[in-house]
Amino acid sequence: MQTKQSSASTAVKWTIRANLDVLMILVLIGSLSGCANNPFYHKYVMSGQVVNVDGDEVILCVADTSELDTTHEFEVLRSVF
């Protein structure tokens, strides 16, 4: 009888641990999704990505705009998976 209680107790502990792990992952994803306006996110994650395409106009996210002017050209590649 003691073995059944012990294994049930272990199962409950593992279930709680699994639920905590899932909760931690959801909190991490939620906190990262809120970083869209963070300078770190724009510089290291989003820099160089296409943000929007409207006809012939393409909007790119760039990390440093201090040396850009209207004569700069960018080569944009499209990957399709």
C-alpha positions in Angstrom: 0.0 0.0 0.0 2.8 2.4 0.7 4.2 1.8 -2.8 0.9 2.9 -4.4 0.9 6.1 -2.3 4.5 6.8 -3.2 4.0 6.3 -6.9 0.8 8.4 -6.8 2.6 11.1 -5.0 5.4 11.0 -7.6 2.9 11.2 -10.4 1.3 14.3 -8.8 4.8 15.9 -8.4 5.6 15.3 -12.1 2.2 16.7 -13.2 2.8 19.8 -11.2 6.3 20.1 -12.6 5.1 19.7 -16.1 2.4 22.3 -15.6 5.0 24.8 -14.2 7.2 24.1 -17.2 4.4 24.9 -19.6 3.5 28.0 -17.6 7.1 29.2 -17.7 7.2 28.7 -21.5 4.0 30.7 -22.0 5.3 33.5 -19.8 8.5 33.6 -21.8 6.7 33.7 -25.1 4.3 36.4 -23.9 7.2 38.6 -22.6 9.1 38.2 -25.9 6.1 39.1 -28.0 5.8 42.4 -26.1 9.4 43.4 -27.1 8.4 44.6 -30.6 9.3 48.2 -29.8 12.5 47.3 -27.9 15.7 48.7 -29.5 17.5 45.4 -28.8 14.8 43.5 -30.7 15.1 45.9 -33.7 18.8 45.8 -33.8 19.5 42.1 -33.4 16.3 40.3 -34.3 14.3 42.3 -36.8 17.0 44.3 -38.6 16.9 43.5 -42.3 13.5 42.0 -42.4 10.7 43.1 -44.7 7.9 44.7 -42.7 5.4 45.5 -45.4 5.0 45.3 -49.2 2.6 47.5 -51.0 2.9 47.4 -54.8 6.4 48.6 -55.7 7.0 50.0 -52.2 8.8 47.8 -49.7 9.3 48.7 -46.0 12.4 47.3 -44.4 13.4 47.3 -40.7 17.0 48.6 -40.4 19.0 48.9 -37.2 20.8 52.2 -37.9 19.3 54.9 -40.0 21.8 57.7 -39.2 23.7 57.3 -42.6 20.8 56.5 -44.8 19.4 58.8 -47.5 17.1 58.4 -50.5 19.9 57.1 -52.8 20.6 53.9 -50.8 19.5 50.7 -52.5 18.9 47.4 -50.9 18.9 44.0 -52.4 15.9 42.0 -51.1 15.7 38.2 -51.4 12.6 36.2 -51.0 12.7 32.7 -49.4 9.7 30.4 -49.8 9.7 27.3 -47.7 
